[in-house]
Amino acid sequence: KNWRAVRRMSLMKNELEKILGCPTCPQLTTLLLQKNHRLVNISGEFFRFMPNLVVLDLSWSSSLTGLPKQISELVSLRYLDLSYTNIERLPVGLQELKQLIHLNLESMKSLESIAGVSKLLSLKTLRLQKSKRALDVNSAKELQLLEHIEVLTIDIFSSLVLEHLLCSQRLAKSIQYVELIEVEEESFKILTFPSMCNIRRIGIWKCGMKEIKVEMRTSSCFSSLSKVVIGQCDGLKELTWLLFAPNLTYLDASFAEQLEDIISEEKAASVTDENASIIIPFQKLECLSLSDLPKLKSIYWSPLSFPRLSELAVQEHCPKLKKLPLNSKSGTAGVELVVKYGEN
């Protein structure tokens, strides 16, 4: 086949097993190879004559366990997607891709290390969520060297790693999705979030902190946050920090044995400026789900308008929650509100 005139090529879902040969592709800018589930090998020669390739997508090629070092020949590459592959190690040649701005390593269940990503001097987007490798302190230090990073998605299993990420203003601002998982060290009692104006989703699972605080108590510190899921965090007694997430649309809290209030009246008074206007929470909330919270007594101390709420589900094992923050004016902005209460 003559590839010389080809600008964009899609070979997705082709049941390819091997990619061999050395095509000359001076015009090729986009190569889509995703969802070739049988693909096990790409020869180094294959990438030699693609000087203008900008986009390479190998995602969902689940049998792929490695890439040749000759990927360094892709001197114009700006977008590389390796998500949902079984690549074990990033090729040394990856470090030579000085034009790369987007690297997707999400859900790479076999990935052993991200060593070398700090050499990607132009990198703006790095997606790491749900990959095998639990980020260690050395990896966190590498991330701190990414001077142009704007978007980061990540799972965190260590309070030390969390500290390294959040103490870097550049990294904290770049985090878009984060999950804290089994961060249970004895020293980890208080989680303090800096201003994270770009974060969209936070998940906190099986963590041992007693309290969540924010450094900057303004409505802009979580201005992009839309989804929060918290589960099996038995030390938390309240989630008053959510006052500073004005655009929250989805909240799910479950299996938190000590949780007494979603927004605590006493805590709210202590964290908001008495001279500032009163913060009314949950003005954009669409779904609120609560379950297995045996000590939960209150969502909020007075009725809320909930102008966008469409589903409020208080499911199993919330025996002390006797009153919902609703009145005749709640949910009257044209959105049908469905309230589900109890096991059924």
Long-range contacts (C-beta under 8 A, 24 or more apart in sequence): 3-28, 8-32, 11-36, 12-36, 12-57, 17-41, 18-42, 18-43, 19-43, 19-46, 20-45, 20-46, 21-45, 21-46, 22-46, 22-48, 22-49, 23-49, 23-50, 24-49, 25-49, 25-50, 25-53, 26-51, 26-52, 27-52, 28-52, 28-53, 29-53, 29-54, 29-55, 30-54, 30-55, 31-55, 31-56, 31-57, 32-57, 33-57, 33-58, 33-61, 34-58, 34-59, 34-60, 34-61, 34-81, 35-59, 35-60, 35-61, 36-61, 37-61, 37-62, 37-63, 38-63, 39-63, 39-64, 40-64, 40-65, 42-67, 42-68, 43-68, 44-68, 44-69, 44-70, 45-70, 46-70, 47-71, 47-73, 47-74, 48-73, 49-73, 50-74, 51-75, 51-76, 52-76, 53-77, 54-78, 54-79, 55-79, 56-80, 56-81, 57-81, 58-82, 58-85, 59-83, 59-84, 59-85, 59-104, 60-84, 60-85, 61-85, 62-86, 65-110, 66-91, 67-91, 67-93, 67-94, 68-93, 69-93, 71-97, 72-96, 72-97, 75-99, 78-102, 78-122, 80-104, 82-108, 83-107, 83-108, 83-127, 84-108, 86-110, 87-111, 88-112, 89-113, 90-114, 90-115, 90-116, 90-117, 92-116, 94-120, 95-119, 95-120, 98-122, 101-125, 101-148, 103-127, 105-131, 106-130, 106-131, 106-153, 107-131, 108-132, 113-139, 114-139, 114-142, 115-139, 115-142, 117-142, 117-143, 117-146, 118-142, 118-143, 118-145, 118-146, 120-146, 121-147, 121-148, 122-148, 123-148, 123-149, 124-148, 124-149, 124-150, 124-151, 125-149, 125-150, 125-151, 125-152, 126-151, 126-152, 126-153, 127-151, 127-152, 127-153, 128-152, 128-153, 128-154, 128-155, 129-153, 129-154, 129-155, 129-177, 129-179, 130-155, 131-155, 134-158, 135-161, 136-161, 137-161, 137-164, 140-164, 140-165, 143-168, 143-171, 144-168, 144-170, 144-171, 146-170, 146-171, 149-174, 150-174, 150-198, 151-176, 151-198, 152-176, 153-177, 153-178, 154-178, 154-179, 155-179, 155-181, 156-180, 156-181, 156-183, 157-181, 157-182, 157-183, 158-183, 158-185, 159-183, 159-185, 159-187, 159-188, 162-191, 166-192, 166-193, 166-194, 169-194, 172-196, 173-197, 173-198, 174-198, 175-199, 176-200, 176-201, 177-201, 178-202, 178-203, 179-203, 179-204, 179-205, 180-204, 180-205, 180-207, 181-205, 181-206, 181-207, 182-206, 182-207, 183-207, 183-208, 183-209, 184-208, 189-235, 193-221, 193-222, 193-241, 194-221, 195-220, 195-221, 196-221, 196-222, 196-225, 197-221, 197-222, 197-223, 197-224, 198-224, 199-224, 199-225, 200-224, 200-225, 200-226, 200-227, 201-225, 201-226, 201-227, 201-228, 201-229, 202-227, 202-228, 202-229, 203-228, 203-229, 203-230, 204-229, 204-230, 204-231, 204-233, 205-230, 205-231, 205-232, 205-233, 206-231, 206-232, 206-233, 207-233, 208-233, 208-234, 208-235, 209-233, 209-235, 209-236, 210-235, 210-236, 210-237, 211-235, 211-236, 211-237, 212-236, 212-239, 212-241, 213-241, 213-271, 214-241, 214-244, 214-271, 217-244, 217-271, 217-272, 217-273, 218-244, 219-244, 219-246, 219-279, 222-246, 222-247, 222-248, 223-247, 226-250, 227-251, 228-252, 229-253, 230-254, 230-256, 231-255, 231-256, 232-256, 234-258, 237-261, 237-264, 238-262, 238-263, 238-264, 238-267, 239-263, 240-264, 240-267, 240-268, 240-271, 241-271, 242-281, 243-268, 243-271, 243-272, 243-279, 243-281, 244-279, 246-279, 246-283, 246-284, 247-284, 248-281, 248-282, 248-284, 248-285, 249-284, 249-285, 249-286, 249-287, 249-308, 250-285, 250-286, 250-287, 251-282, 251-285, 251-287, 251-288, 251-289, 252-287, 252-289, 252-290, 253-289, 253-290, 253-293, 254-289, 254-290, 254-291, 254-292, 254-293, 255-291, 255-292, 255-293, 256-292, 256-293, 257-294, 257-295, 258-295, 259-293, 259-295, 259-296, 260-295, 260-296, 260-297, 260-298, 261-296, 261-297, 261-298, 261-299, 262-290, 262-296, 262-298, 262-299, 262-300, 263-298, 263-299, 263-300, 263-301, 264-298, 265-298, 265-301, 280-304, 280-305, 282-306, 282-309, 283-307, 283-308, 284-308, 285-309, 286-310, 286-311, 287-311, 287-313, 288-312, 288-313, 289-313, 289-315, 290-314, 290-315, 290-318, 290-321, 291-315, 291-316, 291-317, 291-318, 292-316, 292-317, 292-318, 293-317, 293-318, 293-321, 294-318, 294-319, 294-320, 295-320, 296-320, 296-321, 297-321, 297-322, 298-323, 298-325, 299-324, 299-325, 300-325, 301-325, 303-327, 303-329, 303-330, 304-330, 305-329, 305-330, 305-331, 305-332, 305-333, 306-330, 306-331, 306-337, 307-331, 307-333, 307-335, 308-333, 308-335, 309-335, 309-337, 310-335, 310-336, 310-337, 310-338, 311-337, 311-338, 311-340, 312-337, 312-338, 312-339, 312-340, 313-339, 313-340, 313-341, 314-340, 314-341, 314-342, 315-340, 315-342, 315-343, 316-342, 316-343
